[in-house]
Amino acid sequence: MERQKVIIPENLEAALEQAIGECHADRLLVLTDETTQRLCWPVLAGFDCMKDARHIVIKPGDEHKTLETLTSVWQEMQQHGATRHSLMISLGGGMVTDLGGFAASTFKRGIHLINIPTTLLAMVDASVGGKTGINFGGLKNELGVFRNASAVILDTVFLNTLDHENLLSGYAEMLKHGLICQAEDNRETSMLAELMTFDLAKPDKAQLRRMVAESVEVKQRVVLEDPLEQGLRKALNLGHTVGHAFESLALSRKPVLHGYVVAWGLVCELYLSVVKCGFPVDKMRQVVRFIVDHYGRMPITCDDYPELLRLMTHDKKNTAGRINFTLLSSVGGLELDQTATKAEIEDALDFYREG
């Protein structure tokens, strides 16, 4: 898989026009959900390059990232006369770019795709790296394929449409990138320090734009070295083994934003990193305090532990029936393919609830 073309434009219209022109498409489809159709499409609506776009609008929320929604998108692609030479633009958050990418990669065995993420989470995570998918059987991202978009266009103008909770959701993935970053001259330390001191209540948009670019670069470097998640790319799963279990549990109760469960998963997996890999206790407590202060905690009890453990056994990273974790020995000190006992995982959940 080649390095993904990620564009952080000074002029969104010019960048989009060029990206569309490079695809030489016979039809242009734009996928949004109802929220991004209302809030984000008006940013593009007056662009000359979008005047012939056909619209496909789906319901918002991860609970609609399903086979039924995917089928409806395929049906509308057919009705709009899409061919294997057509282009889909996914304009939205991670749910839209995940599902849109899956639809585009499977329709006619694959059509052109451009992602325009509109949430911070999609900018730094979902739209970059080539993962597409839907939820299935009550499990997060159970079906999907690897497929790079022809271009990913990141314009922080769309962040003006976000509420504080969605800003926090994306910021959790940036925090993860700060923890796993392996750079020269201790850059990872200053990156994490900046993330921990950034004013999320009154965000400086210029500073955030630079931080987004740095966060995307961390993911790009990892994905380029390991596009199909055979080795190093597992670093990006920090916080996600427990986080996805939280997310699947929440789907059966009250769905929560993806970044929140990643943050909660980081609490548990940093605890395991201390216990199993010698991660510094003071650094763990600093990050955990930041997470609890900004994200709170998902209300769980000991009675939820069996279901959370069951959900962890379905994680795609597992091998030979063992629950696998990405842990850390230090900031940037990756410890891949780590395992933990049932008692250790329950201890981590106890720490999450009470620590």
Disulfide bonds with the S-S distance in Angstrom:
none
